Amino acid sequence: MAGVSVRDVRKAYGTTAVIHGVNVEIADGEFVVLVGPSGCGKSTLLRMIAGLEEISGGEISIGNRVVNHLPPKERDVAMVFQNYALYPHMTVRDNMAFSLTLRKADKSEIEKRVKRAAEILNLEKYLDRYPKQLSGGQRQRVAMGRAIVRDPQVFLFDEPLSNLDAKLRVAMRTEIKALHQRLKTTTVYVTHDQIEAMTMADRIVVMHDGIVEQIGTPLELYDSPANLFVAGFIGSPAMNFLKAKANGGAVELPGGMKVQAPKGAGSDLKVGIRPEHLTLATGGEGLPATVKVIEPTGAETLVLFEIDGQDTTAVFSERHAFRPGEQIKLTPKPGMFHVFDAASGRRL
């Protein structure tokens, strides 16, 4: 196993720059997720680590070896793709063994590694089947098995669960995390799904427009987002943002409600409140809200309100008999809000 070091890495296609000086240090055995919206550069960065894309500047190291100019086969990494990339005319056994067969590895060693991978992934009874005889989740496990038999220094996953249905994605998410806990191989995982990132990662790298917005553990990003982009991207339902003004050491919210202003607050601000941190006001003060849509999920109820012309979501664990059009007042839980500079987006 080995760590991965990405130092000031850049990528451009002609005159169009898509990665702008990214720096990421991934420790040996760590599970790091690259997350961000479509087009942010996360898959491009993963492909540069794999050697499938040339870098335009900077340095990538795997272990203590700079791999900028090494071909993929010499980087000792194994990649799992979104589309499985299995050979339809080969059995599961032969698909998993293919890379070792190409290397002309000893047959007994190939059989040993395939057997071990099949046991880890519960694929023993499928070894003689063909891909067309497998479900989507089973095919993805075969693709993972093919990576495991190589015993690489680093696993690279490129949105491996995107083609699966919602229930199977949850199951496979658990399987991949359990696999990492068992093998302890350094893993870099790309997804646009922030729930996948939150539930699987040791650390998350949030990317946007080819730059890194923030790096941290899932709860660090959730509790202390660096800016408006990270705050709005991490968390489901997303954080609410209300326009606010600084007024004499306080932040004035819609309806006249005030909270303490942080140091260095300018005049134009945004206050971020997560849906689960909004509660019904018990006194006279609160955010005046109009009920728009009620979405019961059983364990919780999601309610869409309108506050000062802005759609705002709240999540209640207790049950309320709200009606569309009803006027109520909401208040953030004490200290459970974030203040951002509206111009720069920086959290204050």
NUVEX-414214 format. One record per residue (C-alpha): residue in one letter; x, z, y. Coordinates in steps of 0.1 Angstrom, whole numbers, padded with zeros to 4 digits, always signed. Example, Ala and Ser with C-alpha at 12.3 -4.5 7.8 and 13.67 -1.06 7.14 Angstrom:
<atoms>
a+0123+0078-0045/s+0137+0071-0011/
</atoms>
This chain:
<atoms>
m+0000+0000+0000/a+0010-0005+0036/g-0002-0001+0072/v-0010-0030+0095/s+0004-0033+0130/v-0011-0057+0155/r+0009-0058+0187/d-0002-0078+0218/v-0017-0105+0196/r-0031-0136+0214/k-0049-0167+0202/a-0057-0198+0221/y-0072-0232+0210/g-0055-0256+0234/t-0062-0241+0269/t-0090-0219+0257/a-0079-0183+0250/v-0101-0164+0225/i-0079-0133+0218/h-0063-0116+0248/g-0035-0093+0239/v-0050-0071+0211/n-0032-0039+0200/v-0043-0021+0168/e-0024+0003+0146/i-0039+0007+0111/a-0024+0035+0090/d-0015+0032+0053/g-0047+0038+0033/e-0070+0037+0063/f-0104+0019+0063/v-0107+0002+0097/v-0138-0018+0108/l-0136-0046+0134/v-0170-0048+0150/g-0186-0067+0179/p-0211-0094+0187/s-0208-0130+0175/g-0179-0148+0192/c-0160-0116+0201/g-0129-0127+0181/k-0131-0102+0152/s-0131-0128+0124/t-0103-0147+0141/l-0082-0116+0143/l-0088-0109+0106/r-0078-0145+0097/m-0046-0141+0117/i-0038-0109+0097/a-0045-0129+0065/g-0023-0159+0077/l-0053-0183+0077/e-0049-0187+0115/e-0016-0191+0134/i-0011-0166+0162/s-0003-0179+0197/g+0016-0148+0208/g+0024-0112+0198/e+0034-0098+0164/i+0016-0088+0132/s+0033-0065+0107/i+0022-0055+0072/g+0042-0025+0060/n+0076-0028+0077/r+0076-0066+0075/v+0067-0090+0104/v+0045-0116+0088/n+0039-0140+0118/h+0053-0170+0100/l+0046-0161+0064/p+0020-0181+0044/p-0010-0162+0031/k+0003-0160-0005/e+0034-0141+0007/r+0016-0114+0028/d+0004-0094-0002/v-0032-0093+0010/a-0065-0100-0007/m-0095-0114+0012/v-0132-0111+0003/f-0154-0137+0021/q-0190-0137+0031/n-0198-0166+0008/y-0182-0152-0024/a-0161-0184-0030/l-0164-0182-0068/y-0157-0211-0091/p-0191-0221-0106/h-0175-0236-0138/m-0156-0204-0146/t-0168-0172-0162/v-0166-0139-0144/r-0135-0130-0164/d-0118-0163-0154/n-0128-0160-0118/m-0113-0125-0116/a-0081-0136-0134/f-0076-0168-0115/s-0049-0157-0090/l-0029-0140-0118/t-0032-0171-0140/l-0018-0192-0112/r+0012-0169-0110/k+0016-0173-0148/a+0014-0136-0153/d+0015-0121-0188/k-0018-0125-0206/s-0019-0089-0216/e-0013-0078-0180/i-0041-0101-0168/e-0065-0087-0194/k-0055-0052-0185/r-0061-0057-0148/v-0094-0076-0153/k-0107-0048-0176/r-0098-0022-0151/a-0115-0040-0122/a-0146-0046-0143/e-0148-0009-0152/i-0145+0001-0115/l-0172-0024-0105/n-0195-0020-0135/l-0190-0056-0145/e-0180-0052-0181/k-0211-0067-0196/y-0210-0097-0172/l-0175-0109-0180/d-0186-0139-0200/r-0214-0150-0176/y-0211-0177-0150/p-0218-0171-0113/k-0252-0189-0114/q-0263-0162-0139/l-0256-0134-0115/s-0275-0118-0086/g-0260-0119-0051/g-0248-0083-0054/q-0231-0090-0087/r-0214-0121-0073/q-0201-0101-0044/r-0187-0075-0069/v-0170-0103-0088/a-0154-0114-0055/m-0142-0079-0049/g-0129-0077-0085/r-0109-0108-0079/a-0093-0090-0050/i-0087-0058-0069/v-0068-0075-0098/r-0042-0087-0074/d-0034-0051-0065/p-0026-0060-0029/q-0012-0039-0001/v-0042-0047+0021/f-0078-0056+0015/l-0095-0079+0041/f-0133-0082+0042/d-0150-0108+0063/e-0187-0099+0067/p-0191-0096+0029/l-0226-0083+0030/s-0242-0107+0054/n-0259-0129+0027/l-0275-0099+0009/d-0310-0085+0015/a-0314-0052+0034/k-0317-0029+0004/l-0288-0045-0014/r-0266-0043+0017/v-0272-0005+0017/a-0262-0002-0019/m-0231-0025-0016/r-0221-0005+0015/t-0219+0026-0006/e-0201+0008-0034/i-0174-0005-0011/k-0168+0029+0005/a-0166+0045-0029/l-0142+0018-0040/h-0119+0026-0011/q-0120+0063-0018/r-0110+0056-0053/l-0082+0030-0047/k-0071+0042-0013/t-0059+0007-0004/t-0055-0001+0033/t-0087-0020+0043/v-0097-0041+0073/y-0134-0049+0074/v-0152-0073+0098/t-0189-0070+0106/h-0213-0075+0135/d-0235-0047+0120/q-0227-0015+0138/i-0246+0006+0112/e-0221-0008+0086/a-0193+0001+0109/m-0206+0036+0115/t-0212+0045+0079/m-0181+0030+0063/a-0152+0033+0087/d-0124+0059+0092/r-0120+0042+0126/i-0138+0015+0144/v-0123-0012+0167/v-0150-0024+0191/m-0143-0059+0203/h-0159-0080+0231/d-0148-0114+0245/g-0115-0113+0227/i-0104-0078+0239/v-0106-0043+0224/e-0131-0022+0243/q-0124+0011+0224/i-0109+0024+0192/g-0120+0057+0176/t-0138+0074+0147/p-0175+0066+0144/l-0186+0099+0160/e-0160+0096+0188/l-0175+0062+0198/y-0210+0075+0195/d-0205+0107+0214/s-0179+0095+0240/p-0183+0057+0246/a-0157+0044+0270/n-0180+0021+0289/l-0214+0005+0291/f-0207-0021+0264/v-0196+0004+0238/a-0224+0028+0246/g-0250+0000+0243/f-0235-0015+0211/i-0229+0016+0191/g-0261+0033+0180/s-0295+0022+0166/p-0318+0022+0184/a-0295+0014+0213/m-0288+0038+0242/n-0312+0036+0272/f-0297+0029+0306/l-0315+0041+0338/k-0305+0031+0373/a-0295+0061+0394/k-0280+0071+0427/a-0255+0098+0435/n-0270+0122+0461/g-0251+0153+0473/g-0233+0162+0441/a-0263+0153+0419/v-0274+0121+0401/e-0310+0112+0411/l-0330+0096+0384/p-0364+0078+0386/g-0392+0102+0396/g-0369+0124+0416/m-0354+0141+0385/k-0317+0152+0391/v-0288+0160+0369/q-0252+0171+0378/a-0230+0143+0391/p-0195+0139+0374/k-0164+0139+0396/g-0156+0106+0411/a-0191+0093+0410/g-0198+0064+0433/s-0232+0057+0448/d-0245+0031+0423/l-0247+0046+0388/k-0263+0042+0354/v-0273+0071+0332/g-0272+0066+0295/i-0295+0086+0272/r-0298+0081+0235/p-0333+0077+0222/e-0331+0109+0200/h-0320+0129+0231/l-0352+0123+0250/t-0379+0150+0247/l-0413+0157+0262/a-0410+0175+0295/t-0425+0210+0293/g-0425+0217+0331/g-0435+0197+0361/e-0401+0179+0364/g-0393+0148+0342/l-0390+0111+0340/p-0425+0095+0345/a-0431+0072+0315/t-0458+0049+0304/v-0464+0045+0266/k-0461+0008+0256/v-0456+0005+0218/i-0456+0032+0190/e-0437+0025+0158/p-0441+0052+0130/t-0415+0050+0103/g-0426+0081+0084/a-0397+0105+0090/e-0395+0095+0127/t-0416+0078+0153/l-0400+0053+0177/v-0419+0049+0210/l-0412+0023+0236/f-0419+0036+0272/e-0416+0020+0306/i-0397+0041+0331/d-0393+0028+0366/g-0399-0008+0354/q-0373-0004+0326/d-0381-0004+0288/t-0369+0029+0273/t-0369+0040+0237/a-0374+0075+0224/v-0372+0088+0188/f-0393+0118+0178/s-0389+0137+0145/e-0422+0155+0152/r-0455+0136+0153/h-0474+0130+0186/a-0507+0113+0191/f-0495+0089+0218/r-0518+0061+0230/p-0506+0028+0247/g-0510+0032+0284/e-0507+0070+0283/q-0487+0086+0312/i-0463+0113+0301/k-0430+0128+0313/l-0397+0128+0294/t-0365+0148+0299/p-0330+0144+0284/k-0317+0173+0263/p-0293+0194+0284/g-0259+0178+0286/m-0269+0149+0263/f-0265+0121+0287/h-0237+0099+0300/v-0231+0087+0336/f-0215+0053+0341/d-0202+0035+0372/a-0227+0006+0376/a-0200-0019+0390/s-0171-0013+0365/g-0192+0000+0335/r-0167+0028+0331/r-0180+0062+0318/l-0174+0089+0344/
</atoms>
